[in-house]
Amino acid sequence: MRLYTHPACLQHDPGPGHPESSARLHAVLAALDRDRFAALDRIEAPRASTAALERVHTPAHVARILGSAPSDGLVRLDEDTLMSPTSAEAALRAAGAVAAAVDAVLNERASRAFCAVRPPGHHATAGQAMGFCLFNNIAVGAAHALAEHGLERVAIADFDVHHGNGTQDVFAREPRVLFVSSHQWPLYPGSGGADETGVGNVLNVPLPPDTDSMTFRRVWEDRLLPRLDAFRPQLLLVSAGFDAHRADPLAQLQLDADDYAWLTTRLVDIARLHAAGRLVSTLEGGYHLDALAASAAAHVEALMA
């Protein structure tokens, strides 16, 4: 199994006190530096190409992100989303990691991959950076699989506590991509209602605050996993946000690391059944450092099994 990351992803700095800090990725990488992860094949993430980005984003959006990094200080794109001098490079590496991981699993150089990158991506729409996200990394990977590898069925499972509005926005009218998501409701970004179904290729299951492990697992067991299974994906992509953990300061779901291990195991089962085991996961949210580290480690350990 491969681990994709890059030092530039540690250098993106949205400013003092911002929850999406480099300490998040430091915590994840420290957790994955333990002996039980010694078998990971560690790969430096390449930059995403302009062509890969423009399959998902408008040319104007790509140019805006690549041209907005300041020479010093910060540039604010919206209330929550800021760029520092190194942010454009980090965003290129984060999106490039997912595209490279897709190439690796589809070319049989690896069965699964985890992209330990930031900034996260699933809130970025075709034409707008938002919610800490500059480029939509998981969407870049999915579009790359369709365009470069000719796949006909790519599934995206998103268990971040915040709805992946950007991913849904990009693929809402693309029947070759299935998007399934559980997320807290109400919560930022205010999308993800059960009535949002795309062209029959979107399944959202909003969860009320204080949803516990049992309810979360039942929702996936009864609704989301069967939908993934019925789609028979040739590739399974995962937006792995760990902010539904009970300790996370930005939301109110009540999960723990064992829930992420359980769900990851079930996702791997679906990938094995339909996609020759091919699964690529990328880091999204998670803002309590200890909870994030433990949850990401549980996720990657289940991917390696």
Disulfide bonds with the S-S distance in Angstrom:
none
